[in-house]
Amino acid sequence: MSDKLVRRFKSEAVAVYSITDEAAGNQDKSFKRYVVSTRNTRDLMNYPEVINCDFTNLMQNGITDALKGINILEKISCISSKSVNVCHILRGGLNFKVRDALKKAFGYKWHSSSYISSQRVLKEGKFEVSEDQYRKFIIPDRATLYTADIVASGVSINHALEFIYSYLKKMNHRLKNMVFITIGCIEAEKVLKKWHEIFKKDNPEYENTYIIYLEGRFALAGHDTPLRNVLYDTDLLKNYKLGALLTPEYEHSQFERTIIGIEGCAIYDGGKKGFEPVNHIKDIMEFWEKQLIVAEKENLSLWDEYNARFPLDMYFGDIESGKEGNPDILMKNKSRYWENIPKEEYIKLYKKFKWLWSDERIKTAKQPGSLAPVCEKKIKYLTSLIEDVMQ
């Protein structure tokens, strides 16, 4: 895949990138792929202990900035709020607070809301939707539909769009635009592309589909993913070798703490994070307990596990021999994935990398068995958060 991020706009609050594929030739210009980075969305993703209202408030603030950034390019605020419907995919979609973000970003007050439950379950090795009984729809004719969800396999969003399509047919209504905001992987745009083509075929007046990824388009763990501890078709991974396409700002933020780069998932379960915070912490703890078992059994080094989840080879002249890198080498390596990034930012990114990964720290991280103490420290911290409710 030859997709790369091209910076289109950057301010103190938000950076906006389009996903382009130069090898694809004539692309459908009405199917628009963006990745947006904000301080708030980086924080809520990098620190999985951020939960409940703190999590959703950061999300709302981040999406507000994201919408403002997209608006610089697409002028979506010119769409009348009376034609806008926000579809909430329950329950995870509630975390995104798109309804509130539209009010803060564009001053909307007439936009309506719809709701659909869509809970996926694993059945005979394949994810299916098991809980979809609650539906409340009021989508106007010629609507611009906003929706948001965390996307792994894509089952939930596809199910929601199937119902929306049926609803529109029943009401003899047509869709004009669709805006989908996600923390997700390429499965999101596969689903959106399918429905984009259906909506365009049904309605010659259909205009645009926008998919807006937050911080990156992550890789999805599969049965062939070369990691020791993953949830297949669930975990969103940061490894570019597995297909992740991350913003420079998000990559820079990975070097704030060592632990950030080796979390099991870029977001974990959004529904639990927002509405079952204790169970969410238990899920994170379960990941780290499994990590500890494997780390002790195989005497793993922190360096090997870190590079398996967040490879650092582009920061080196040669990572195997330890040959030092520099900003120019980093810029050359990253040119396959990023465009319109000034050299000053590569200098800043490389400096941040060296701040976290000094020669001494690399030497320590390469020691056999050095992963286990990291796991133990993380488990101890997570236990302290919920020890009063643990059985």
N, C-alpha and C positions, 0 to 999 in steps of 0.2 A: 504494500500500500504506500502511495506517495503523498498522502495527506500531510499538510503542514499548517502551522498557525501563522497568519499574517496579521501583524498589529495594525489596527485601523484607528484606534483612539486610545489615549491615556491621559488621565488626570490624577490628582492626589487620591481621589476616591475610587476610581475604577479604571481597569484596562480592558479593552474590547478587542478580540481577535476573530477573524473569520477563518473557517477551515476551508482550505482550497486544495484541489487535486489537479495539478497542471497536466498530468498524464491522461486525465479523463476527457480532455477535449471540450466540446460544447456541453457545459453543464446546465441544468435547469436553473435559471437565475431566480425563479420564484420559490425554490427550495433553499432556504438560507440557513447556514450552519455557523453558529457563533460559540465562542468560549469567552467567558467573562470572569475576571478576577477582582475580588474586593477584600479589604482587610477583615471584614466581618465573616465572610464565608470561609476564608482561610482559617480563621480562629476556630470556628465551629467544627471544621473538619480535622484540623490538626490536634485538637484537644478533645478526645472522645468523652472526657469526664464532664464536658459542658452538656447540661441536660435540661429538660423541662422548659420552663418559660425563658431561661437564659438562652437556650438553644433556639427557640422559635423567634425570640426577639432579635438575635443576631441574624437569623435567616431573613426576617423581614427587612432589616436594615440593609443587608447585602443585596437582596433582590430589588429594593428600591434604588440603590446605586446602579445595579445592573440594568434596570429598565431605563434609567436616565442616560446611561452610556449607550445603549442600543438606540435610544431615541435620537441621539446626535447623528446617527447614520441613517436611520430608517423613518424618522418622524412618525412613529406609531402613536404619539400622543394626540395627533390630529384626528384619530378615529373617535367618533362620538361615543361617549361612555354609555349612552342609551342602547347602543348596539353591541356592547361588550358583555359577555357572560364568562364567569369564572367557574370552571368545573372542578370540584374538589373530589379527588380520588381518595376515599376513606380507607385507612385513617391517616396514612403517611402524608398524603397531599396537604393535609391541614397544617403541617409543619412549615410549609413554605409561605403561608400568609399572603398569597398573591393579591387577594381582595384588598387587604390593608396597604400593601406596597403600591398598588395602582393609585390609591387615594393619595399616598404620600408623594409619589413620583410625579403624577400628572394632575392631581386635584380632582380625580373622578368622584362622582357621587351618585350616578345613575346606574352603574354597572350591577348586573344581577348575578346570582350564584346558583349553581346546580351541584348535586351531590350524588355520588355512586360509591357503594362499597365494593371493594375488589381485593380479596385476601387470597394470596396464592398458597398452594400446598404441594408438596412433593408426592406424586402418585405414580408408582411403578417406574421410578427413575426419571419422571418428567413433571415439570411444574404445570399445575392447572389452577384455575380459579375456583375456590370452594364456597366463598361467602360473598354473595352479590345481591342480597335481598333488599337492601335499602337503596332506593332511587328517587330522587326529587329533581325534576328538570323543568327549566323555564327558559330555553334558548330561543331568542327572537330570530325572526327571519333576517337573512343577510348579516348574521352575527360574526363578530370576531371572538373566537373562543380562546381563552387563556386556561391552561392547566399546568400542573407541576407534579412531579413524583420522582422518587429515587428509582432508577431503572437498572436492573441486572439482566434477567432473562427477557424482559419486555412483555411478559404475559399479562400483567395488570393493565398497562397502558393500552395494549391491543384490545383487551376485553372492554375497557371503558370506551374506546373509539368505536367498537362494534355496536355498543348500545347507543352511543350518540348518533351514529349513522342511521340506525333504525328509528330513533326518535325523530330525526330530521325528515326522514321519508314519511313517517306517519303524519307529521304536522305539515307536510308539504313546504318545509322551510329549506333554505339553502345556506351554506356556510360561505363566508367571504374570506376570512383569514383564520389561521390557527397559530398560537404562540405557546410553545411547550418549554418549560424550564425544568432542568433536571441536574441531579448529581448522578451520573450514569456512564454507560459504555456505548459502544457502537450499535448495540441492539436497539437503542432508543431511536436512532435515525433510520434504521432499517424498517422499524414499525411505522414511523412517521412518514417515510418516503412512500410506503405502500398506500397509506391513507391519503397522502397528498395527491397521488395520481388518481385515486378513486374520486376525491372531491373535485378535482379539476375536470375529470371526465363527465361527471354528473352536472357540473355547473360551469359554463363558459366564463362566468363573471368571478369565479374564485380567483383570488389574487395571490396570496403568499402563505407559505408555511415557514415559521421561524422555530428553529430548535436552539435553545440557549443552554449550553453546558456551564456549570459552575466549576471553575478552577482547572478543569481538564476533561478530556474524554478518556476515561479510565479503561484499563484492560479487565476483562471478566475471567475469573478463575474457571478453568475447565478440567476435565479428567486428565488431560495431558499437560497441565500446568506443572512445571518443575519446582514445586515447593512442597515442603513436608507437611504443612498444616494449613489447609484451605477448605472453604465451603464451596463446592462446585456450583456454578451458575448463581452464585450469591455474592462472593467477595469481589469488591472493586479494587484493583491493584494498580500500583504506580509505576510498574516496571515498563520502560519504553520498549524493551526487547519483546515484551508480550503484547505490545500494541498501544500502550498508554501514550497520550499526547497531552502534556502538561504545560501550563502557562509559565513563563519565566518567574513571575511573582510567586506563584505557588511553589515552584522548585526552590526559589530562594528561601521560602519559609520552612522548607524541610530541614534546613540547617540551623534552626533555632535550638533544637534539642535532638540528641541522638535517637531517642525513643520514637520520634515522629515518623521517621522513615521505615520503621519495622512494625508498625501497627498492622493488625491482620486485615483490615479493610479501610478504605478511605473514609467511610462514613458509618459502617455497621448498620444495625437495624434502626431506620429513622422513626418508625412507629413506636418502638420501645423507648428510644432516646427521648422522644417528646412526651410520651404518655405512660410509660412504665419505667421510670428512671432506675428503680432498684433492679429490675430484671435486666435492664440494659447493662448496668455495671456487672451483673453476674455473667452476662454473655461475654463481655470483654475479659473478665477474669478467667472464664473457661478457655478462651483462646490462649491466654498467657500460661495457664496451667498445663495445657497441651504442649506449648512451646518449651516449658521447663522440662517436661518428661523427655522430649526429643533431644533437647540440648544436653541433658545429663547422659542420656543413653549413647549419643553419638559424639559427645565431647566437642560440641560445635563451638566455633569462634563467632564472636559478634561480627567481625568483618565479613565472613562468608555469608551469614544470614542477611546482613544489611545489603550487600551487593546482589543477593538473590531477589530482594524485594525492591530495592532502589539502587540500580547499578550506577557506579561512579566512574566507569571507564572513560567517559568523555572528558573528565577533569584531569586526566593523566596523559603524558606522552606515551606511556605504556604501563598499564596497570599491573600486568603480571610481573614485570621486573621492578616496578616501583618508580619508573622514570617520571620525573616531575613534569607537570603540565604548566600551563599559563593561560591567561585570558585569550590569547590568539588561537591556541589549540582548541580551547573550549568553543570559541566562536566558529571555527572551521567545522568542528564536529556537529555543533547544533544547527548549522545552516541547512541541514536536511529537514529540520523540524520547525525552525523559527525564521521569520522574515520581518524586516523593518525594526530590528532591535539594535539600538546604537551600541557602539563598543564600550561606552562608559558603563552600561548595564552588565556587560560580560565581565568587566573588571570588578564591579561590585559583587556579582554572583560568585566569581572565583574567590574573591576575598572572604566572602561568607563561608564558602566551602572550606577554605583553609583555616578559618577561625574554629570550625567544629572539628575538622579532621586534620589536626596538626600531625607532624611526623611521629611525635611521641604517642599521641592517641591511636594512631593507626597501628603502631608497634604493639601497643597493649591489646587492641581489638583483634589482632591476628593470633593472639595466644589461644591454643586449644582450651576449650572450656569457658571462654570468656563471655559466652552468651548467657549461661545459667544465672550468674549474679544479676544481670539486667532483668531477667524474668522474675527473679525472686523479689527484687526491689519494686517492680511494677505490681506484682501480686500483693505485696505488703501494703502498698499505697491504696490499691483498690479495696482491699479488705478493710482498711481504716475508714473508708467512706460509708460502708454498709454493715459493719460488724455488729451494730446494735439490732439488726433485723435478720442476721444470718442464723440459721438453725444449726 
